[in-house]
């Protein structure tokens, strides 16, 4: 059976309920993500009720009858983990350390654990992660380590775990559980600050954007409820397309769970878009102002709006860029669960008040709120702009690595293969070795979005071969589609640009979008020509 297609499988056996069981999996599963990457299960002493066999297995989502239910902006951070024996209960908490390849962006995103107790039912729920359970587990391990070392304290973490936490601690997810479901799934999502709110009310604020606050008055809730708030900023490469038109956007403030009705109106405080601050300075409280554009409006910048400019005419040429009038709009989306977000303009129905560079308004329903400061000439297509910006911002970022291989194809052509991997344990690929490819270079770990189209360019004295046009007829065809947990491969035929220059040296560039550089490296194909 092909090793690349075999799903990694491990098992550990506990012969005594009072004996430590630390199952270390790494030989075939996760190896060398920043020097060392490890999957580990730790069962403390006196935790197993009887001798049992513990099994863990990575499975693909396409092999599941009911894959994990994911909302907008969510994605799998690792493969689904199948546990066994299903339904087994322990006398105390068990620690499972799972590596993941999601980019958390310095706290802008977070990981969450989903569990499925029965594959036949297909019901996925969020696994509770309680801090005190992990604390108890660490104390239990520390006591056992102290007693077995003759009274001398020793670190409870294995050397491998120390390496993990020193190199990249955010790439390890710790699952604390007292029983085993059939499946665990680690997902990546926008960070939420969750707090339990009761009838007495509370003030919630987002850690990433303290000015994004929600004030819940007393008696707005009748019982203790977990309420979460998130403030998601818009990526610079996305918001640039509206900045060139003189507009701006605020972070998306979301109150979870959505579509929840409060008994009393809550007060939402949001920061104004940057260009909207100029509105208050000029005293134009009617949400219409003149905002300067950072550069002149041109036909190229209009084309960047991806179809919006074809729906609306450009502003009159007699109006200078410094006098483009903008309108502040409040849009709202109450879509929940797996439903696609549907944004509505509620500016006219919602009274807005301005104070200290923020906007305040009231609502009786939890939802997602967003402030858009768009030029007046785009007002008719403002909701189209909102949908496109939101869709682009919901992409899930991952950490991936690129490998460049080459082999001789003919006397004047070289076949270059580009390989993209998200699972580091697959770096020791055998397919390229069997096909007699030689590795030229490999990149560091870079961030890339799910389903991103990766463009390929060659420079220097290396150019695409004319015979390669039969398979790649245009630059759009010379692209590699990124899919996490899949081996992305694409091969290209290249040749010398200048036959008078006998040295086929140059560079290869991988990029997404227009100017988002992913990886660039110098390559030398002298050994192949």
Residue pairs with C-beta under 8 A, 6 or more apart in sequence:
3 430
4 426
4 429
4 430
4 431
4 487
7 57
7 58
7 59
7 60
8 25
8 28
8 29
8 57
8 58
8 425
9 55
9 57
10 23
10 25
10 29
10 55
10 56
10 57
11 23
11 53
11 54
11 55
11 56
12 21
12 23
12 41
12 53
12 54
13 51
13 52
13 53
13 54
14 21
14 43
14 48
14 51
14 52
14 53
14 54
15 51
16 51
17 46
17 47
17 48
17 49
17 50
17 51
18 45
18 46
19 45
20 43
20 44
20 45
20 144
21 41
21 42
21 43
21 48
21 54
22 40
22 41
22 42
22 43
22 158
23 40
23 41
23 42
23 43
23 54
23 56
24 38
24 40
24 158
24 160
25 38
25 39
25 40
25 41
25 56
26 37
26 38
26 39
26 160
26 425
28 425
29 39
29 58
29 425
30 37
30 38
30 39
30 99
30 423
30 424
30 425
31 37
31 424
31 425
31 427
31 428
32 424
32 425
32 427
33 99
33 101
33 168
33 171
33 424
33 445
34 167
34 168
34 171
34 445
35 163
35 167
36 160
36 163
36 164
36 167
37 99
37 164
37 171
37 424
37 425
38 97
38 99
38 160
38 161
38 164
39 56
39 97
39 98
39 99
40 96
40 97
40 158
40 160
40 161
41 54
41 56
41 94
41 95
41 96
41 97
42 94
42 95
42 96
42 97
42 137
42 141
43 54
43 90
43 94
44 92
44 93
44 94
44 137
44 140
44 141
44 144
45 140
45 144
46 91
46 92
47 90
47 91
47 92
47 93
47 94
48 90
48 91
49 89
49 90
49 91
52 85
52 88
53 84
53 85
54 84
54 85
55 82
55 83
55 84
55 85
56 81
56 82
56 83
56 84
56 96
57 81
57 82
57 84
58 78
58 79
58 80
58 81
58 82
59 79
59 80
59 81
59 82
59 183
60 79
60 80
60 485
61 67
61 68
61 76
61 79
61 80
64 80
64 119
64 183
65 119
65 120
65 122
66 116
66 119
66 121
66 122
66 123
66 124
67 80
68 76
68 80
68 114
68 116
68 124
68 185
68 187
69 114
69 124
69 337
69 338
70 76
70 187
70 338
71 189
71 337
71 338
72 338
72 340
72 341
72 394
73 189
73 190
73 232
73 394
73 396
74 187
74 188
74 189
74 396
75 102
75 187
75 188
75 396
75 398
75 450
75 484
76 185
76 186
76 187
76 188
76 484
76 485
77 100
77 101
77 102
77 111
77 173
77 186
77 187
77 188
78 98
78 99
78 100
78 101
78 102
78 173
78 186
79 485
80 183
80 184
80 185
81 96
81 98
81 183
81 184
81 185
81 186
82 182
82 183
83 180
83 181
83 182
83 183
83 184
84 180
85 180
86 117
86 180
86 181
86 182
87 117
87 179
87 180
87 181
88 179
88 180
89 178
89 179
90 178
90 179
92 136
92 137
92 140
92 178
93 133
93 134
93 136
93 137
93 176
93 177
93 178
94 137
94 176
94 177
94 178
95 134
95 137
95 174
95 175
95 176
96 174
96 175
96 176
96 177
96 184
97 161
97 164
97 172
97 173
97 174
97 175
98 172
98 173
98 174
98 175
98 184
98 186
99 164
99 171
99 172
99 173
100 111
100 171
100 172
100 173
100 186
100 188
101 171
101 398
101 399
101 400
101 422
101 423
101 424
101 484
102 109
102 111
102 186
102 188
102 396
102 397
102 398
102 399
103 109
103 188
103 397
103 398
103 399
103 447
104 110
104 111
104 170
104 188
105 397
105 447
107 191
107 207
107 208
108 190
108 191
108 208
108 232
108 233
109 188
109 189
109 190
109 191
109 397
110 188
110 189
110 190
110 191
110 192
111 173
111 186
111 187
111 188
111 189
112 126
112 186
112 187
112 189
113 126
113 127
113 129
113 173
113 175
113 184
113 185
113 186
113 187
114 124
114 125
114 126
114 127
114 184
114 185
114 186
114 187
115 124
115 125
115 126
115 127
115 181
115 183
115 184
115 185
116 122
116 123
116 124
116 125
116 181
116 182
116 183
116 185
117 123
117 181
117 182
118 182
119 182
119 183
124 185
127 175
127 177
127 181
127 184
129 175
129 176
130 176
133 176
133 178
134 174
134 176
137 176
138 156
141 156
142 153
142 156
144 156
145 153
145 154
145 155
145 156
146 152
146 153
146 154
155 162
157 165
164 171
164 172
165 172
171 399
173 186
175 184
188 396
188 397
190 230
190 232
190 254
191 207
191 208
191 230
192 228
192 229
192 230
192 256
193 204
193 205
193 206
193 207
193 228
193 229
193 230
194 226
194 227
194 228
194 256
195 202
195 204
195 226
195 227
195 228
196 224
196 225
196 226
196 227
197 204
197 216
197 221
197 224
197 225
197 226
197 227
198 221
198 223
198 224
198 225
199 218
199 219
199 220
199 221
199 222
199 223
200 218
201 215
201 216
201 217
201 218
201 219
201 220
201 221
202 216
202 227
203 213
203 214
203 215
203 216
204 213
204 214
204 215
204 216
204 227
204 229
204 255
205 212
205 213
205 214
205 229
206 212
206 213
206 229
206 230
206 231
206 251
206 253
208 231
208 233
208 251
209 231
209 233
209 251
209 253
209 271
211 269
211 270
211 271
211 357
211 358
212 229
212 231
212 251
212 253
212 269
212 270
212 271
213 268
213 269
214 227
214 229
214 253
214 255
214 266
214 267
214 268
214 269
215 266
215 267
215 269
216 227
216 262
216 266
217 264
217 265
217 266
217 267
218 264
219 263
219 264
220 262
220 263
220 264
220 265
220 266
221 262
221 263
222 263
227 255
227 256
227 366
228 255
228 256
228 257
229 253
229 254
229 255
229 256
230 252
230 253
230 254
230 256
231 251
231 252
231 253
231 254
232 251
232 252
232 254
232 393
233 251
234 249
234 251
234 252
234 389
234 393
235 392
235 393
237 513
237 516
238 389
238 392
238 393
239 248
239 249
239 389
241 301
241 304
241 305
241 306
241 389
242 248
242 249
242 374
242 385
242 389
243 293
243 294
244 293
244 294
244 295
244 297
244 301
244 304
245 293
245 297
245 301
245 305
245 324
245 374
245 375
245 378
246 275
246 291
246 292
246 293
246 321
246 324
246 326
246 375
247 273
247 275
247 291
247 326
247 372
247 373
247 374
247 375
247 378
248 273
248 274
248 275
248 276
248 291
248 373
249 273
249 370
249 371
249 372
249 373
249 389
250 270
250 271
250 272
250 273
250 276
250 370
250 371
250 372
251 270
251 271
252 368
252 369
252 370
252 390
252 393
253 268
253 270
253 368
253 369
253 370
254 367
254 368
254 369
255 266
255 268
255 366
255 367
255 368
256 366
257 336
257 366
258 334
258 335
258 336
258 366
258 367
258 368
259 334
259 336
259 365
259 366
259 367
260 365
260 366
261 364
261 365
262 364
262 365
262 366
264 364
265 362
265 363
265 364
266 362
266 363
266 364
266 366
267 360
267 361
267 362
268 360
268 361
268 362
268 363
268 369
269 358
269 359
269 360
270 358
270 359
270 360
270 369
270 371
271 357
271 358
271 359
272 279
272 280
272 328
272 354
272 357
272 358
272 359
272 371
272 373
273 328
273 371
273 372
273 373
275 291
275 326
275 373
276 289
276 326
276 328
276 371
276 373
277 357
278 289
278 291
279 285
279 287
279 288
279 289
279 291
279 326
279 328
279 373
280 354
280 357
282 289
282 290
285 354
287 327
287 328
287 329
287 347
287 352
288 325
288 326
288 327
288 328
288 376
289 325
289 326
290 322
290 323
290 324
290 325
290 326
291 324
291 326
291 373
292 321
292 322
292 324
293 321
293 322
293 324
295 301
296 321
297 314
297 315
297 321
302 309
302 314
303 309
305 385
305 388
306 388
307 388
308 378
308 381
308 384
308 385
308 388
311 380
311 381
311 384
312 377
312 378
312 380
312 381
313 377
314 377
315 324
315 375
315 377
324 375
324 376
324 377
325 375
325 376
326 373
326 374
326 375
326 376
327 373
327 374
327 375
327 376
327 379
328 347
328 352
328 359
328 371
328 372
328 373
329 345
329 347
329 371
329 372
329 373
329 374
329 379
329 382
330 345
330 346
330 347
330 350
330 352
330 359
330 361
330 369
330 370
330 371
331 343
331 344
331 345
331 346
331 347
331 369
331 370
331 371
331 372
331 383
331 386
332 343
332 344
332 346
332 367
332 368
332 369
332 370
333 341
333 342
333 343
333 344
333 367
333 368
333 370
334 342
334 365
334 367
334 368
335 341
335 342
341 368
341 390
343 370
343 383
343 386
343 387
343 390
344 383
345 382
345 383
350 361
350 362
350 363
351 361
351 362
352 359
352 360
352 361
353 359
353 360
353 361
354 360
359 371
363 369
370 386
370 390
372 382
372 385
372 386
374 382
374 385
378 385
395 449
395 450
395 451
395 452
396 449
396 450
397 447
397 448
397 449
397 450
398 422
398 447
398 448
398 449
398 450
398 482
398 484
399 422
399 445
399 446
399 447
399 448
400 420
400 421
400 422
400 445
400 446
400 447
400 448
400 482
400 484
401 420
401 421
401 422
401 424
401 427
401 442
401 443
401 444
401 445
401 446
402 418
402 419
402 420
402 442
402 443
402 446
402 510
402 518
402 519
403 418
403 419
403 420
403 421
403 427
403 429
403 439
403 441
403 442
403 443
404 416
404 417
404 418
404 419
404 439
404 440
404 441
404 442
404 508
404 521
404 523
405 416
405 417
405 418
405 419
405 432
405 437
405 438
405 439
405 440
406 414
406 415
406 416
406 417
406 437
406 438
406 440
406 523
406 525
406 528
407 414
407 415
407 417
407 435
407 436
407 437
407 438
407 528
408 414
408 415
408 528
408 529
409 415
409 493
411 529
412 495
412 496
412 529
413 465
413 467
413 493
413 494
413 495
414 493
414 494
414 495
414 504
414 525
414 528
414 529
415 491
415 492
415 493
415 494
416 440
416 458
416 491
416 492
416 493
416 494
416 508
416 523
417 432
417 437
417 489
417 490
417 491
417 492
418 456
418 480
418 488
418 489
418 490
418 491
418 492
418 508
418 510
419 429
419 432
419 487
419 488
419 489
420 448
420 454
420 480
420 482
420 487
420 488
420 489
421 427
421 487
421 488
422 484
422 485
422 486
423 485
426 487
429 487
432 439
438 527
440 521
440 523
440 524
441 521
441 522
441 523
443 510
443 518
443 519
443 521
446 518
446 519
448 454
448 482
448 512
448 518
449 482
449 512
450 482
450 483
450 484
451 481
451 482
451 483
452 481
452 482
452 512
453 479
453 480
453 481
453 482
453 512
454 479
454 480
454 481
454 482
454 488
454 510
454 511
454 512
454 518
455 475
455 478
455 479
455 510
455 511
455 512
456 478
456 479
456 480
456 490
456 492
456 508
456 509
456 510
457 508
457 509
457 511
458 464
458 492
458 494
458 506
458 507
458 508
458 509
459 506
459 507
459 508
459 509
460 497
460 505
460 506
460 507
460 522
461 496
461 497
461 498
461 501
461 503
461 504
461 505
461 506
462 494
462 495
462 496
462 497
462 504
462 505
462 506
462 507
462 508
462 523
462 525
463 494
463 495
463 496
463 497
464 472
464 478
464 492
464 493
464 494
464 495
465 493
465 494
465 495
466 495
467 493
468 492
468 493
468 494
471 477
472 478
472 492
478 492
479 490
480 488
480 490
480 510
481 488
482 488
494 525
495 504
496 504
496 529
497 506
503 524
503 526
504 524
504 525
504 526
504 528
504 529
505 522
505 523
505 524
505 525
505 526
506 522
506 523
507 520
507 521
507 522
507 523
508 520
508 521
508 523
509 517
509 519
509 520
510 517
510 518
510 519
510 520
511 517
511 518
512 518
